[in-house]
Amino acid sequence: MVHYGKLTPPIYNLSNIPKNVPIFISYGGRDALSDVADVKRLLNEHFRNHDTGKLSVQFIDNYAHLDYVMAANANEIVYKNVTSFFQRQW
């Protein structure tokens, strides 16, 4: 409330994100907080014109929200891909 002067922050206009900013989006098929349909909508509405070399999308069918932090294979499945993607950007 102190920062925005109201209970909820303003909606961020995703079209303000430059098309050449590196973005890595990973989502799971069992994630109740980041629903597959919602992620597909996000990608279609806001990132369909993004520079393809600057956008990486990873879908992991059997991953839920906490698997990104707690799964024994998160390093191999997620984090190596994230670091590799961003290393290629520089």
C-alpha angles and dihedrals in degrees: 000000000000094000101044101022091236138064097259127046119241118268110265115230103230091197085075089072108100113243091235098054111115110248127181115191120185123178137170134227092228098045111125092186098049103037117206092233091051093050091049089050091049091051094045097045101037111019106033090102095042118125101273092218089056098048125072121180122191123187118193109190099202098040124110126191097274094044088080088066105024108032114112090224097045092108093056098036101039119006099049088054092048095050093043091052094051094043088057090053094063 
